[in-house]
């Protein structure tokens, strides 16, 4: 099965902070505490992909979480199963160009997730353009929905 954002929904402790990657139009504005926290969660998602960290995905995804891509729509359980039990091995995952749009108690984060690894057909690199929807519940941000697509390779 092709590795998706949720074979890759999140994460970049491996790659370091992506806060400087903000859009130049918004870079001069200080990020709110919520925006910084959401960008950290997105980076932790990327790290969790490499580690196959099921506990991170279980606590970060809302029980009613829904994910969609060109293959269809998937539940929290399906996404976690693919992320931690799939045949592809993720060796690197990092976010680029993230922007957080906070409208507490909801927020949207957009960005690009770069994922490298090995699968049945050898080495791969994917660039997923994503939109993640978050809600704050009991003081914590949880992801309620995500949509991504595997960006076409330039020729």
Secondary structure, DSSP 8 states (H G I E B T S, - for coil): ----TTT-----TTT---GGGS-HHHHTS---HHHHHHHHHHHHHHHHHHHT-HHHHHHHEEEEEEEEETTEEEEHHHHHHHHHH-S-EEEEEEEEEEEEEEETTEEEEEEEEEEEEEETTEEEEEEEEEEEEEEEETTEEEEEEEEEEE-----
